[in-house]
Amino acid sequence: MINATNIHKSYKDLHVLKGVDLQISESEIISIVGASGAGKTTLLQILGTLDKPDYKSDTELIINGQSVKALNDKALAKFRNQHIGFIFQFHQLLPEFTALENVCIPAFINNTSKAEAEKRAKELLDYLGLSDRINHKPNSMSGGEQQRVAVARALINQPNIIFADEPSGNLDSESAEQLHQLFFKLRDEFKQTFVIVTHNQDLANMADRKLTMIDGKMVG
């Protein structure tokens, strides 16, 4: 599903990623742990095509059989929209829109019809236990409910891969546990691959594989 080879990233004199190699299989749940500043989020952004690596002669990033560096910016944005979903620590919902409208946004970007997008969004919100929150705006929902709306938004285009950056970092322990269990339920039912950056050791240890980053490199 993901094959990353010799991934480097520098910001001026700061060398953040120092030659990361990573292979992730379909339907696998991977956790990435490490101290703050180890390069976890930078790696996640590159794997998710939100940022680009410093291309060396042998640097390669292949996602779902597609070489990322072969795509121009427009094609890359389309590929990202269709194949990748994102869940962030802070849900990043648009406050002026309802839960239903927030979930539909990626589908509209993908030129899905309004009727089809809303049908799929309602199905997802119902699946996630939010059928009574469809017309609520974020400020009238709990933190756990908002994060589940963000999960529905990540799933709306039926992506192959979900990238999550500290997805439970802003939740209380009960909501965090519910979210963690949800990831595994989604993987089992929809066969998505999950790559999760987290400081939560309970979540990290639940993963199929736990990877550790130290000073811009994978260790162990």
KETOR-683192 format. One record per atom (N, C-alpha, C, O): y, z, x. Coordinates in pm, whole numbers, padded with zeros to 5 digits, always signed. Example, Ala and Ser with C-alpha at 12.3 -4.5 7.8 and 13.67 -1.06 7.14 Angstrom:
-00569+00780+01319;-00450+00780+01230;-00330+00780+01320;-00332+00846+01424;-00225+00708+01285;-00106+00714+01367;+00003+00787+01290;+00114+00804+01341;
This chain:
-00120+00000+00082;+00000+00000+00000;+00127+00000+00087;+00220-00077+00062;+00130+00087+00190;+00242+00091+00283;+00187+00088+00425;+00099+00166+00460;+00240-00002+00504;+00203-00009+00646;+00332-00017+00727;+00398-00121+00730;+00367+00093+00792;+00490+00100+00871;+00452+00112+01019;+00369+00194+01057;+00515+00028+01101;+00483+00024+01243;+00610+00036+01326;+00704-00042+01309;+00611+00133+01417;+00719+00151+01515;+00857+00154+01448;+00945+00073+01479;+00873+00248+01357;+00998+00261+01283;+01095+00349+01363;+01069+00466+01388;+01208+00289+01401;+01315+00360+01471;+01441+00356+01384;+01461+00264+01306;+01526+00458+01400;+01656+00456+01335;+01753+00540+01416;+01727+00657+01446;+01865+00478+01451;+01970+00547+01524;+02101+00533+01448;+02128+00431+01385;+02182+00636+01456;+02319+00634+01406;+02410+00663+01525;+02429+00778+01564;+02465+00556+01581;+02541+00564+01706;+02453+00626+01815;+02352+00566+01853;+02486+00742+01866;+02409+00802+01975;+02297+00892+01926;+02222+00948+02006;+02285+00909+01795;+02184+00998+01739;+02058+00918+01705;+02059+00835+01614;+01950+00943+01777;+01823+00874+01757;+01739+00958+01660;+01677+01056+01701;+01737+00920+01532;+01676+01003+01428;+01526+00979+01418;+01448+01075+01416;+01485+00854+01413;+01343+00819+01408;+01303+00753+01538;+01373+00663+01586;+01192+00796+01595;+01157+00757+01732;+01019+00692+01739;+00933+00733+01817;+01000+00590+01656;+00875+00516+01663;+00768+00571+01571;+00661+00611+01617;+00795+00574+01441;+00701+00628+01343;+00603+00519+01300;+00644+00407+01266;+00474+00551+01302;+00369+00466+01248;+00307+00539+01129;+00280+00658+01135;+00285+00465+01019;+00237+00530+00898;+00163+00430+00811;+00211+00319+00787;+00046+00470+00764;-00031+00389+00669;-00063+00475+00548;-00113+00586+00562;-00033+00423+00430;-00056+00496+00306;-00133+00405+00210;-00098+00289+00192;-00237+00459+00151;-00325+00381+00065;-00278+00385-00081;-00198+00470-00120;-00327+00291-00159;-00297+00287-00301;-00345+00414-00370;-00455+00462-00342;-00264+00468-00461;-00296+00588-00541;-00308+00715-00457;-00363+00814-00504;-00259+00712-00336;-00262+00831-00251;-00133+00911-00271;-00026+00854-00291;-00145+01042-00266;-00029+01130-00269;-00011+01190-00131;-00097+01263-00081;+00103+01157-00069;+00135+01201+00067;+00253+01297+00061;+00352+01270-00006;+00242+01408+00130;+00358+01496+00147;+00403+01488+00293;+00322+01477+00384;+00534+01494+00312;+00593+01493+00446;+00676+01619+00461;+00768+01644+00383;+00642+01699+00561;+00709+01826+00583;+00769+01829+00723;+00738+01745+00807;+00853+01927+00746;+00917+01943+00877;+01050+02012+00861;+01104+02022+00751;+01102+02060+00972;+01230+02130+00969;+01343+02036+00928;+01331+01914+00941;+01452+02093+00879;+01570+02014+00849;+01615+01941+00976;+01620+02000+01084;+01648+01813+00961;+01690+01734+01076;+01577+01664+01148;+01601+01596+01248;+01454+01679+01099;+01340+01616+01166;+01332+01467+01140;+01262+01395+01211;+01403+01418+01037;+01402+01274+01007;+01328+01238+00880;+01306+01121+00853;+01290+01338+00801;+01208+01313+00681;+01279+01225+00580;+01225+01124+00535;+01401+01263+00544;+01475+01187+00442;+01511+01049+00493;+01505+00952+00418;+01547+01038+00620;+01576+00906+00678;+01454+00816+00668;+01466+00699+00631;+01336+00870+00700;+01213+00791+00689;+01188+00750+00544;+01153+00636+00517;+01207+00844+00452;+01185+00813+00310;+01278+00702+00263;+01236+00613+00188;+01404+00705+00306;+01499+00603+00266;+01461+00466+00322;+01482+00364+00256;+01406+00464+00442;+01364+00337+00501;+01238+00285+00432;+01229+00167+00399;+01140+00373+00409;+01019+00331+00338;+01052+00283+00197;+00987+00192+00145;+01154+00344+00136;+01195+00304+00003;+01293+00188+00000;+01341+00152-00108;+01323+00131+00114;+01411+00014+00132;+01557+00043+00097;+01635-00050+00077;+01595+00171+00091;+01735+00205+00070;+01814+00194+00199;+01937+00182+00196;+01746+00197+00312;+01807+00181+00443;+01715+00092+00525;+01599+00071+00490;+01767+00039+00634;+01688-00051+00718;+01662+00014+00854;+01749+00084+00906;+01544-00007+00911;+01517+00046+01044;+01588-00037+01151;+01638-00146+01123;+01592+00016+01271;+01636-00062+01386;+01516-00148+01428;+01418-00097+01480;+01526-00277+01404;+01409-00362+01427;+01386-00386+01576;+01470-00444+01645;+01270-00341+01624;+01220-00374+01756;+01129-00495+01743;+01106-00545+01633;+01078-00543+01855;+00996-00664+01851;+00869-00645+01767;+00820-00740+01706;+00816-00522+01762;+00693-00498+01688;+00714-00412+01565;+00617-00365+01505;+00839-00389+01526;+00866-00310+01406;+00826-00390+01281;+00859-00508+01268;+00756-00324+01190;+00714-00391+01067;+00706-00288+00955;+00665-00174+00977;+00745-00332+00836;+00729-00250+00716;+00676-00341+00606;+00746-00431+00558;+00552-00317+00568;+00486-00395+00464;+00458-00304+00346;+00393-00200+00362;+00505-00342+00229;+00487-00264+00108;+00421-00352+00003;+00474-00457-00033;+00305-00309-00044;+00232-00385-00145;+00213-00530-00104;+00223-00622-00186;+00185-00550+00025;+00159-00683+00079;+00281-00764+00115;+00268-00877+00163;+00400-00710+00093;+00525-00783+00118;+00593-00729+00244;+00618-00609+00255;+00623-00818+00337;+00700-00780+00455;+00847-00763+00415;+00911-00857+00368;+00897-00642+00433;+01033-00611+00388;+01137-00688+00468;+01237-00734+00412;+01115-00703+00599;+01217-00768+00681;+01229-00918+00652;+01322-00983+00698;+01134-00973+00574;+01142-01114+00537;+01232-01137+00417;+01257-01252+00380;+01280-01030+00354;+01359-01042+00232;+01508-01031+00261;+01550-00946+00340;+01589-01117+00198;+01733-01099+00208;+01775-00987+00113;+01692-00934+00039;+01902-00952+00114;+01947-00835+00037;+01921-00850-00112;+01879-00754-00177;+01944-00968-00167;+01923-00989-00310;+01775-00977-00346;+01739-00912-00444;+01689-01041-00265;+01545-01034-00290;+01493-00893-00271;+01402-00849-00342;+01550-00822-00174;+01508-00684-00149;+01544-00594-00266;+01464-00509-00306;+01663-00611-00322;+01704-00531-00438;+01611-00557-00556;+01575-00464-00628;+01573-00680-00577;+01480-00714-00686;+01343-00653-00661;+01281-00599-00752;+01296-00663-00538;+01166-00605-00502;+01167-00455-00525;+01071-00399-00579;+01274-00389-00482;+01286-00244-00497;+01283-00204-00645;+01214-00109-00683;+01357-00277-00726;+01364-00247-00869;+01229-00261-00937;+01197-00184-01028;+01150-00358-00895;+01025-00389-00962;+00907-00307-00910;+00811-00284-00984;+00913-00263-00785;+00794-00203-00723;+00810-00057-00681;+00711+00008-00647;+00933-00005-00681;+00958+00128-00625;+01035+00213-00724;+01130+00167-00787;+00995+00339-00737;+01068+00436-00817;+01112+00551-00729;+01048+00582-00629;+01223+00616-00767;+01279+00726-00687;+01302+00849-00774;+01348+00840-00888;+01269+00965-00715;+01300+01093-00777;+01370+01177-00670;+01316+01196-00561;+01489+01228-00702;+01567+01302-00604;+01575+01450-00642;+01542+01488-00754;+01619+01532-00548;+01633+01675-00574;+01729+01700-00689;+01701+01779-00779;+01842+01633-00685;+01939+01639-00794;+01917+01512-00876;+01930+01401-00825;+01883+01530-01001;+01826+01426-01085;+01906+01297-01088;+01850+01191-01117;+02037+01302-01060;+02120+01182-01056;+02124+01109-01190;+02135+00986-01194;+02116+01184-01299;+02134+01123-01431;+02282+01100-01456;+02367+01175-01408;+02313+00996-01530;+02452+00968-01565;+02491+01055-01684;+02430+01044-01791;+02591+01143-01668;+02618+01245-01770;+02666+01191-01903;+02651+01257-02006;+02724+01071-01904;+02778+01016-02028;+02671+00947-02113;+02697+00907-02226;+02549+00933-02057;+02442+00863-02128;+02335+00961-02175;+02315+01067-02115;+02266+00926-02283;+02155+01007-02334;+02033+00992-02243;+02030+00910-02152;+01933+01075-02270;+01808+01064-02196;+01750+00924-02208;+01708+00864-02108;+01748+00872-02329;+01693+00738-02351;+01771+00634-02271;+01710+00548-02207;+01901+00641-02274;+01984+00542-02203;+01965+00552-02052;+01959+00450-01984;+01957+00675-02001;+01935+00692-01857;+01802+00631-01813;+01795+00565-01709;+01699+00653-01892;+01567+00600-01856;+01565+00448-01859;+01496+00385-01779;+01640+00389-01951;+01638+00243-01968;+01710+00166-01857;+01686+00047-01840;+01797+00232-01782;+01883+00160-01687;+01805+00070-01590;+01840-00047-01579;+01701+00120-01520;+01629+00029-01429;+01566-00090-01501;+01557-00199-01445;+01522-00069-01625;+01463-00178-01701;+01567-00284-01735;+01539-00404-01728;+01687-00240-01770;+01794-00337-01799;+01829-00416-01673;+01854-00537-01680;+01831-00349-01557;+01856-00419-01431;+01750-00526-01406;+01777-00630-01346;+01629-00498-01454;+01517-00592-01438;+01514-00697-01549;+01415-00769-01563;+01622-00704-01628;+01635-00803-01736;+01531-00785-01847;+01496-00881-01915;+01484-00663-01864;+01396-00633-01976;+01481-00627-02103;+01592-00575-02101;+01429-00677-02214;+01504-00676-02338;+01529-00532-02382;+01454-00441-02347;+01635-00512-02459;+01671-00378-02507;+01557-00317-02589;+01524-00200-02573;+01498-00397-02675;+01391-00346-02761;+01270-00302-02678;+01213-00195-02703;+01231-00383-02582;+01115-00350-02499;+01144-00230-02410;+01060-00141-02394;+01265-00227-02350;+01301-00116-02262;+01302+00016-02339;+01250+00116-02291;+01360+00016-02458;+01367+00139-02537;+01228+00182-02584;+01200+00301-02590;+01143+00087-02617;+01007+00120-02658;+00933+00189-02544;+00870+00293-02563;+00942+00132-02425;+00876+00190-02309;+00936+00326-02275;+00864+00420-02242;+01068+00337-02282;+01135+00464-02249;+01094+00574-02346;+01069+00687-02304;+01086+00542-02474;+01044+00641-02574;+00900+00685-02549;+00868+00803-02565;+00815+00591-02512;+00675+00625-02482;+00668+00721-02363;+00593+00819-02365;+00746+00694-02260;+00746+00780-02142;+00803+00918-02173;+00747+01020-02131;+00913+00922-02245;+00973+01051-02279;+00880+01133-02367;+00873+01255-02354;+00810+01067-02457;+00712+01137-02539;+00597+01188-02453;+00552+01302-02470;+00550+01105-02361;+00442+01144-02270;+00481+01266-02187;+00397+01351-02156;+00608+01274-02150;+00657+01383-02067;+00706+01502-02149;+00768+01594-02095;+00679+01500-02279;+00714+01613-02363;+00860+01623-02397;+00912+01732-02421;+00927+01508-02401;+01071+01507-02424;+01111+01427-02548;+01225+01381-02557;+01020+01411-02641;+01051+01330-02759;+01165+01388-02841;+01235+01315-02912;+01185+01520-02832;+01295+01581-02906;+01425+01585-02827;+01523+01644-02871;+01424+01523-02709;+01544+01520-02625;+01597+01379-02602;+01686+01358-02520;+01541+01281-02674;+01573+01141-02651;+01723+01114-02661;+01777+01037-02582;+01789+01175-02757;+01931+01147-02779;+02023+01254-02721;+02142+01256-02750;+01967+01342-02640;+02047+01446-02576;+02103+01396-02443;+02038+01319-02372;+02223+01439-02410;+02282+01409-02280;+02240+01517-02179;+02202+01627-02220;+02249+01487-02050;+02198+01580-01949;+02250+01722-01960;+02176+01817-01937;+02378+01740-01995;+02435+01875-01998;+02379+01962-02110;+02408+02082-02115;+02301+01904-02200;+02239+01983-02306;+02089+02001-02283;+02017+02041-02374;+02043+01971-02159;+01903+01987-02125;+01889+02085-02009;+01982+02102-01930;+01773+02148-02000;+01746+02238-01888;+01723+02157-01760;+01707+02035-01764;+01722+02226-01647;+01698+02158-01520;+01563+02089-01517;+01552+01977-01467;+01460+02155-01569;+01328+02094-01573;+01323+01972-01662;+01257+01873-01630;+01392+01979-01775;+01397+01864-01866;+01471+01747-01802;+01428+01632-01813;+01581+01776-01736;+01655+01669-01668;+01569+01602-01561;+01573+01480-01546;+01492+01681-01488;+01410+01622-01382;+01297+01539-01441;+01256+01439-01382;+01245+01579-01558;+01142+01496-01622;+01202+01365-01675;+01134+01262-01676;+01328+01369-01719;+01396+01244-01755;+01405+01154-01632;+01385+01033-01641;+01437+01214-01518;+01444+01136-01393;+01308+01077-01357;+01301+00965-01305;+01201+01150-01384;+01066+01098-01361;+01041+00977-01452;+00988+00875-01408;+01079+00990-01580;+01062+00877-01673;+01140+00755-01625;+01091+00643-01631;+01261+00778-01577;+01342+00668-01524;+01272+00602-01405;+01274+00479-01392;+01211+00682-01318;+01140+00626-01203;+01019+00544-01244;+00977+00454-01171;+00962+00575-01360;+00839+00509-01404;+00863+00387-01494;+00769+00311-01520;+00985+00367-01541;+01011+00271-01648;+00967+00129-01614;+00922+00056-01702;+00980+00088-01488;+00940-00047-01449;+00797-00053-01396;+00757-00153-01336;+00722+00053-01418;+00582+00061-01375;+00567+00028-01227;+00491-00062-01190;+00638+00101-01142;+00635+00072-00998;+00502+00109-00935;+00426+00190-00988;+00475+00047-00821;+00353+00079-00746;+00367+00212-00672;+00269+00284-00654;+00490+00243-00630;+00513+00357-00542;+00629+00441-00596;+00730+00387-00640;+00612+00572-00591;+00718+00665-00624;+00755+00743-00498;+00669+00805-00436;+00882+00739-00459;+00932+00820-00348;+01010+00937-00406;+01097+00919-00491;+00977+01057-00361;+01041+01178-00412;+01096+01261-00297;+01023+01296-00204;+01225+01292-00302;+01291+01369-00197;+01327+01507-00251;+01421+01521-00329;+01252+01608-00209;+01271+01747-00256;+01279+01751-00409;+01375+01805-00464;+01180+01695-00478;+01193+01679-00624;+01200+01811-00701;+01255+01816-00811;+01144+01918-00644;+01146+02046-00714;+01240+02146-00648;+01239+02264-00682;+01321+02099-00555;+01407+02189-00478;+01515+02257-00559;+01570+02359-00518;+01547+02200-00675;+01654+02255-00758;+01601+02319-00886;+01677+02345-00980;+01468+02346-00890;+01405+02398-01011;+01355+02541-00990;+01326+02583-00879;+01347+02614-01100;+01284+02746-01093;+01134+02728-01072;+01081+02617-01085;+01065+02836-01038;+00925+02827-00996;+00834+02770-01105;+00743+02693-01076;+00858+02807-01231;+00774+02757-01339;+00794+02608-01360;+00697+02533-01375;+00920+02563-01361;+00948+02420-01377;+00896+02340-01259;+00847+02229-01275;+00907+02398-01139;+00856+02331-01019;+00706+02311-01028;+00656+02203-00996;+00634+02413-01070;+00489+02402-01083;+00451+02296-01185;+00357+02220-01163;+00523+02291-01296;+00496+02190-01398;+00519+02049-01344;+00442+01957-01372;+00625+02033-01265;+00655+01902-01206;+00547+01862-01107;+00504+01747-01104;+00503+01957-01026;+00399+01927-00927;+00271+01880-00995;+00209+01783-00953;+00231+01950-01100;+00110+01911-01173;+00127+01773-01238;+00032+01696-01249;+00251+01744-01280;+00279+01616-01343;+00255+01500-01247;+00202+01396-01288;+00292+01515-01121;+00272+01408-01023;+00124+01369-01015;+00091+01251-01011;+00038+01468-01014;-00104+01439-01001;-00160+01379-01130;-00249+01294-01127;-00109+01424-01242;-00149+01365-01370;-00108+01218-01377;-00186+01134-01423;+00013+01188-01331;+00062+01050-01331;-00022+00963-01238;-00058+00851-01272;-00051+01017-01120;-00134+00941-01027;-00270+00910-01088;-00319+00797-01077;-00331+01009-01151;-00464+00989-01208;-00463+00890-01324;-00558+00814-01342;-00355+00890-01404;-00351+00805-01523;-00292+00667-01498;-00333+00569-01560;-00194+00659-01406;-00124+00532-01385;-00148+00472-01246;-00103+00361-01218;-00218+00546-01159;-00262+00496-01028;-00147+00469-00931;-00161+00390-00838;-00032+00534-00953;+00078+00515-00859;+00054+00590-00727;-00020+00689-00722;+00118+00541-00624;+00121+00608-00494;+00246+00695-00490;+00354+00651-00531;+00234+00817-00439;+00348+00908-00427;+00369+00946-00281;+00276+00983-00211;+00494+00936-00238;+00534+00984-00105;+00643+01088-00129;+00750+01056-00179;+00613+01213-00091;+00699+01325-00130;+00746+01401-00006;+00665+01454+00070;+00876+01405+00013;+00936+01491+00116;+00965+01626+00051;+01030+01632-00053;+00917+01732+00112;+00935+01863+00048;+00932+01976+00149;+00867+01968+00254;+01005+02084+00116;+00992+02210+00188;+00901+02306+00111;+00873+02416+00159;+00856+02266-00005;+00771+02351-00087;+00626+02340-00036;+00561+02237-00055;+00578+02444+00026;+00446+02437+00088;+00334+02427-00015;+00230+02368+00013;+00354+02484-00133;+00252+02471-00238;+00233+02324-00275;+00120+02276-00284;+00344+02254-00296;+00336+02112-00328;+00279+02034-00210;+00193+01948-00228;+00326+02064-00090;+00279+01992+00029;+00128+02005+00045;+00060+01908+00079;+00077+02125+00021;-00066+02149+00040;-00152+02088-00069;-00273+02071-00050;-00092+02056-00184;-00167+01993-00293;-00195+01845-00264;-00287+01788-00321;-00117+01784-00177;-00124+01641-00153;-00259+01601-00092;-00330+01684-00035;-00290+01473-00105;-00411+01421-00040;-00401+01432+00111;-00500+01459+00180;-00282+01411+00162;-00255+01429+00306;-00119+01494+00324;-00023+01458+00255;-00109+01586+00415;+00019+01647+00452;+00054+01604+00594;-00021+01630+00688;+00168+01536+00607;+00214+01487+00736;+00333+01570+00782;+00417+01609+00701;+00340+01595+00910;+00447+01677+00966;+00533+01595+01061;+00482+01525+01147;+00664+01606+01043;+00758+01540+01133;+00828+01644+01220;+00870+01749+01172;+00838+01613+01347;+00912+01695+01442;+00996+01601+01528;+00942+01512+01594;+01126+01621+01527;+01218+01545+01614;+01196+01394+01603;+01189+01324+01705;+01186+01345+01480;+01180+01201+01458;+01046+01135+01480;+01037+01013+01482;+00940+01216+01495;+00807+01160+01515;+00707+01231+01424;+00724+01347+01387;+00601+01157+01387;+00488+01218+01317;+00400+01288+01419;+00372+01233+01526;+00356+01408+01387;+00267+01481+01477;+00140+01520+01403;+00140+01535+01281;+00033+01536+01477;-00094+01578+01417;-00162+01467+01341;-00269+01488+01285;
